[in-house]
Each structure stands twice: as structure tokens, then as C-alpha cells.
Amino acid sequence: MVNLGLSRVDDAVAAKHPMFIQRKFPYPLQWSLLVAVVAGSVVSYGVTRVESEKCNNLWLFLETGQLPKDRSTDQRS
């Protein structure tokens, strides 16, 4: 019998389903954690950048009454 969390599975069933067999990661835990932290930071930065841009666009709309894409850098009439 093989223990899988709270349940026990027969060895023959575990052999037929390779997902039940615990595999060792090819890299140490430190590298796996480092990759997870870096990936999380990159995703967090991307989400924060998008949300900040939306907030900035709303602020400009409330101040000027125009959407930022409608505004041009040339202020001549």
C-alpha cells in the first residue's frame, strides 16, 4: 500500500497511474523557491503597472474631462 495524503492506494493502482508516484524535483528547494519568488514579483509588477495606468487615466479624465488618448501633446489651437 502507498500513502497518498489521507488515503491509501494499492501498489498496483499507483503503478498504473504515474501521477501518484512522488517524483523528486530536479533542482533543490532553494532554486524552486527562488524561481517562484521571481515569477511572482514579475507578475505583481505587471498587474501593478496596468492598474496604475488605469488610475492615472481616470485621474486625468476627472481633471480635464478628456480621455488621455484624446489629448495631444501639442497645445496649439
ChimeraX commands (.cxc) that place a marker at each C-alpha (Angstrom):
marker #1 position 0.00,0.00,0.00 radius 0.5
marker #1 position 1.07,3.54,-0.76 radius 0.5
marker #1 position 0.03,6.51,1.36 radius 0.5
marker #1 position -1.28,9.46,-0.64 radius 0.5
marker #1 position -2.20,12.17,1.79 radius 0.5
marker #1 position -5.10,10.84,3.83 radius 0.5
marker #1 position -5.88,7.84,1.60 radius 0.5
marker #1 position -4.10,4.58,0.96 radius 0.5
marker #1 position -3.76,3.21,-2.54 radius 0.5
marker #1 position -2.74,-0.27,-3.61 radius 0.5
marker #1 position 0.72,-0.53,-5.23 radius 0.5
marker #1 position -0.78,-1.91,-8.46 radius 0.5
marker #1 position -3.12,1.09,-8.78 radius 0.5
marker #1 position -0.27,3.50,-8.06 radius 0.5
marker #1 position 1.90,1.81,-10.69 radius 0.5
marker #1 position -0.84,2.25,-13.32 radius 0.5
marker #1 position -1.16,5.95,-12.55 radius 0.5
marker #1 position 2.25,7.65,-12.61 radius 0.5
marker #1 position 0.85,10.85,-11.11 radius 0.5
marker #1 position 0.52,9.00,-7.79 radius 0.5
marker #1 position 4.24,8.26,-7.70 radius 0.5
marker #1 position 6.05,11.09,-5.99 radius 0.5
marker #1 position 8.83,12.48,-8.12 radius 0.5
marker #1 position 11.82,14.34,-6.82 radius 0.5
marker #1 position 12.31,17.77,-8.32 radius 0.5
marker #1 position 15.48,18.02,-10.43 radius 0.5
marker #1 position 16.54,21.18,-8.56 radius 0.5
marker #1 position 16.98,21.87,-4.86 radius 0.5
marker #1 position 14.17,23.52,-2.93 radius 0.5
marker #1 position 16.08,26.82,-2.76 radius 0.5
marker #1 position 16.09,27.17,-6.55 radius 0.5
marker #1 position 12.42,26.27,-6.81 radius 0.5
marker #1 position 11.58,28.94,-4.22 radius 0.5
marker #1 position 13.78,31.48,-6.00 radius 0.5
marker #1 position 12.03,30.85,-9.31 radius 0.5
marker #1 position 8.62,31.11,-7.62 radius 0.5
marker #1 position 9.51,34.40,-5.92 radius 0.5
marker #1 position 10.92,35.91,-9.12 radius 0.5
marker #1 position 7.91,34.83,-11.18 radius 0.5
marker #1 position 5.53,36.21,-8.54 radius 0.5
marker #1 position 7.39,39.51,-8.47 radius 0.5
marker #1 position 7.28,39.88,-12.25 radius 0.5
marker #1 position 3.55,39.15,-12.37 radius 0.5
marker #1 position 2.91,41.50,-9.46 radius 0.5
marker #1 position 4.85,44.29,-11.19 radius 0.5
marker #1 position 2.84,43.79,-14.37 radius 0.5
marker #1 position -0.50,43.90,-12.57 radius 0.5
marker #1 position 0.53,46.97,-10.57 radius 0.5
marker #1 position 1.67,48.75,-13.73 radius 0.5
marker #1 position -1.63,48.09,-15.52 radius 0.5
marker #1 position -3.72,49.15,-12.52 radius 0.5
marker #1 position -1.63,52.32,-12.03 radius 0.5
marker #1 position -2.15,53.24,-15.69 radius 0.5
marker #1 position -5.91,52.82,-15.28 radius 0.5
marker #1 position -5.87,55.00,-12.16 radius 0.5
marker #1 position -3.78,57.62,-13.94 radius 0.5
marker #1 position -6.19,57.67,-16.89 radius 0.5
marker #1 position -9.15,58.11,-14.54 radius 0.5
marker #1 position -7.41,60.94,-12.71 radius 0.5
marker #1 position -6.67,62.75,-15.97 radius 0.5
marker #1 position -10.26,62.25,-17.14 radius 0.5
marker #1 position -11.65,63.70,-13.90 radius 0.5
marker #1 position -9.26,66.67,-14.07 radius 0.5
marker #1 position -9.63,67.55,-17.75 radius 0.5
marker #1 position -12.87,65.93,-18.90 radius 0.5
marker #1 position -10.99,64.27,-21.76 radius 0.5
marker #1 position -9.64,60.80,-22.07 radius 0.5
marker #1 position -5.84,60.70,-22.14 radius 0.5
marker #1 position -5.83,59.28,-25.69 radius 0.5
marker #1 position -7.83,62.29,-26.87 radius 0.5
marker #1 position -5.27,64.71,-25.51 radius 0.5
marker #1 position -2.43,65.70,-27.75 radius 0.5
marker #1 position 0.98,66.97,-26.68 radius 0.5
marker #1 position 0.56,69.96,-28.97 radius 0.5
marker #1 position -1.43,72.61,-27.05 radius 0.5
marker #1 position -1.83,74.99,-30.07 radius 0.5
marker #1 position -5.37,75.79,-31.27 radius 0.5
marker link #1:1,2 radius 0.2
marker link #1:2,3 radius 0.2
marker link #1:3,4 radius 0.2
marker link #1:4,5 radius 0.2
marker link #1:5,6 radius 0.2
marker link #1:6,7 radius 0.2
marker link #1:7,8 radius 0.2
marker link #1:8,9 radius 0.2
marker link #1:9,10 radius 0.2
marker link #1:10,11 radius 0.2
marker link #1:11,12 radius 0.2
marker link #1:12,13 radius 0.2
marker link #1:13,14 radius 0.2
marker link #1:14,15 radius 0.2
marker link #1:15,16 radius 0.2
marker link #1:16,17 radius 0.2
marker link #1:17,18 radius 0.2
marker link #1:18,19 radius 0.2
marker link #1:19,20 radius 0.2
marker link #1:20,21 radius 0.2
marker link #1:21,22 radius 0.2
marker link #1:22,23 radius 0.2
marker link #1:23,24 radius 0.2
marker link #1:24,25 radius 0.2
marker link #1:25,26 radius 0.2
marker link #1:26,27 radius 0.2
marker link #1:27,28 radius 0.2
marker link #1:28,29 radius 0.2
marker link #1:29,30 radius 0.2
marker link #1:30,31 radius 0.2
marker link #1:31,32 radius 0.2
marker link #1:32,33 radius 0.2
marker link #1:33,34 radius 0.2
marker link #1:34,35 radius 0.2
marker link #1:35,36 radius 0.2
marker link #1:36,37 radius 0.2
marker link #1:37,38 radius 0.2
marker link #1:38,39 radius 0.2
marker link #1:39,40 radius 0.2
marker link #1:40,41 radius 0.2
marker link #1:41,42 radius 0.2
marker link #1:42,43 radius 0.2
marker link #1:43,44 radius 0.2
marker link #1:44,45 radius 0.2
marker link #1:45,46 radius 0.2
marker link #1:46,47 radius 0.2
marker link #1:47,48 radius 0.2
marker link #1:48,49 radius 0.2
marker link #1:49,50 radius 0.2
marker link #1:50,51 radius 0.2
marker link #1:51,52 radius 0.2
marker link #1:52,53 radius 0.2
marker link #1:53,54 radius 0.2
marker link #1:54,55 radius 0.2
marker link #1:55,56 radius 0.2
marker link #1:56,57 radius 0.2
marker link #1:57,58 radius 0.2
marker link #1:58,59 radius 0.2
marker link #1:59,60 radius 0.2
marker link #1:60,61 radius 0.2
marker link #1:61,62 radius 0.2
marker link #1:62,63 radius 0.2
marker link #1:63,64 radius 0.2
marker link #1:64,65 radius 0.2
marker link #1:65,66 radius 0.2
marker link #1:66,67 radius 0.2
marker link #1:67,68 radius 0.2
marker link #1:68,69 radius 0.2
marker link #1:69,70 radius 0.2
marker link #1:70,71 radius 0.2
marker link #1:71,72 radius 0.2
marker link #1:72,73 radius 0.2
marker link #1:73,74 radius 0.2
marker link #1:74,75 radius 0.2
marker link #1:75,76 radius 0.2
marker link #1:76,77 radius 0.2
view
